[in-house]
């Protein structure tokens, strides 16, 4: 589909005071070859692993939760049987939500709870980024179920809304999604911005705002009687010592040490949070990304595999902001990278 008559959309205000709005950083739990979503029997315990989703945790969350329900249901359970969910990020909270609907007694064990989880340090766009898979049929099923369940929350107070994502090139992250979920994008001869007027594409997707979404999931679970226990695990023996015979492992990066899984490695991402700008109702991704949310405008674009901690780097954040700003200001080389070298940690497509 082609459209060259789109109305001009408002530009972001890139003014940023890091003292007032400090940057944030998080470690995405990436697993080489594929995320891990499978059952394991340890003695008399059924452990269902669900970790290693990289930057696609929020995107895949509900779909993975449905897979967990299928695995546990296929093995049978009794009403009010205890289930331990390890981790209170988006994977743990969505799995706990669906399992609680089966009249199982859920206890979440976690090192930290929202708003202090890795999932809280996420942009929130529905797009399977920085994730690997080796089972396309399962991956597509997860994406279909995840998108459908997220969509069912529209207008229900979960921070889920429909958005158009404008991109100067086709997005590999969207193009791996089944076309019945993310439809063929609209081709635009001119992107609908004052200075960013190259050709591009508009993808119809969802925005899931982590501060709203995670807080609501946790509130619903507590209201339904789910118990939250602060506990950090370091060895498998500590997990199998739990009283529950069904355990859902959503420990993310923690799985690297607990389960000695060397395929799990962190990918650091840094975010600049600009003040809220309600007039911005679109998403942008390409050279960096920009996601306007209720709590602020998220600007990101880093993918680091070599680092020492999860602390934000103010100079890197300034670089991210400057590059995304240059795109919207119509810099001639911002999209071509011809005159200015781009750091190897800079995300070119989100």
Rosetta blueprint (number, residue, H / E / L):
1 X L
2 X E
3 X E
4 X L
5 X L
6 X L
7 X L
8 X L
9 X L
10 X L
11 X L
12 X L
13 X L
14 X L
15 X L
16 X L
17 X L
18 X L
19 X L
20 X L
21 X L
22 X L
23 X L
24 X E
25 X E
26 X E
27 X E
28 X E
29 X E
30 X E
31 X E
32 X L
33 X L
34 X L
35 X L
36 X E
37 X E
38 X E
39 X E
40 X E
41 X E
42 X E
43 X L
44 X L
45 X E
46 X E
47 X E
48 X E
49 X E
50 X E
51 X E
52 X L
53 X E
54 X E
55 X L
56 X L
57 X H
58 X H
59 X H
60 X H
61 X H
62 X H
63 X H
64 X H
65 X H
66 X H
67 X H
68 X H
69 X H
70 X H
71 X H
72 X H
73 X H
74 X H
75 X H
76 X L
77 X L
78 X L
79 X L
80 X L
81 X L
82 X E
83 X E
84 X E
85 X E
86 X E
87 X L
88 X L
89 X L
90 X H
91 X H
92 X H
93 X H
94 X H
95 X H
96 X H
97 X H
98 X H
99 X H
100 X H
101 X L
102 X L
103 X L
104 X L
105 X E
106 X E
107 X E
108 X E
109 X E
110 X E
111 X L
112 X L
113 X L
114 X L
115 X L
116 X L
117 X L
118 X H
119 X H
120 X H
121 X L
122 X L
123 X L
124 X L
125 X E
126 X L
127 X L
128 X L
129 X L
130 X L
131 X L
132 X L
133 X L
134 X L
135 X L
136 X H
137 X H
138 X H
139 X H
140 X H
141 X H
142 X H
143 X H
144 X H
145 X H
146 X H
147 X H
148 X H
149 X H
150 X H
151 X H
152 X H
153 X L
154 X L
155 X L
156 X L
157 X L
158 X L
159 X L
160 X E
161 X E
162 X E
163 X E
164 X E
165 X E
166 X E
167 X E
168 X L
169 X L
170 X L
171 X L
172 X H
173 X H
174 X H
175 X H
176 X L
177 X L
178 X L
179 X L
180 X L
181 X L
182 X L
183 X L
184 X L
185 X L
186 X E
187 X E
188 X E
189 X L
190 X L
191 X L
192 X L
193 X L
194 X L
195 X L
196 X L
197 X L
198 X L
199 X L
200 X E
201 X E
202 X E
203 X E
204 X E
205 X E
206 X E
207 X E
208 X E
209 X L
210 X H
211 X H
212 X H
213 X H
214 X H
215 X H
216 X H
217 X H
218 X H
219 X H
220 X H
221 X H
222 X H
223 X H
224 X L
225 X L
226 X L
227 X E
228 X E
229 X E
230 X E
231 X L
232 X L
233 X L
234 X L
235 X L
236 X H
237 X H
238 X H
239 X H
240 X H
241 X L
242 X L
243 X L
244 X L
245 X L
246 X E
247 X E
248 X E
249 X E
250 X L
251 X L
252 X L
253 X L
254 X H
255 X H
256 X H
257 X H
258 X H
259 X L
260 X L
261 X L
262 X L
263 X L
264 X E
265 X E
266 X E
267 X E
268 X E
269 X E
270 X E
271 X E
272 X E
273 X E
274 X E
275 X L
276 X L
277 X L
278 X L
279 X L
280 X L
281 X L
282 X L
283 X E
284 X E
285 X E
286 X L
287 X L
288 X L
289 X E
290 X E
291 X E
292 X E
293 X L
294 X L
295 X L
296 X L
297 X E
298 X E
299 X E
300 X E
301 X L
302 X E
303 X L
304 X E
305 X L
306 X L
307 X L
308 X L
309 X L
310 X L
311 X L
312 X L
313 X L
314 X H
315 X H
316 X H
317 X H
318 X H
319 X H
320 X H
321 X H
322 X H
323 X H
324 X H
325 X H
326 X H
327 X H
328 X H
329 X L
330 X L
331 X L
332 X L
333 X L
334 X L
335 X L
336 X L
337 X L
338 X L
339 X L
340 X L
341 X L
342 X L
343 X L
344 X L
345 X L
346 X E
347 X L
348 X L
349 X L
350 X L
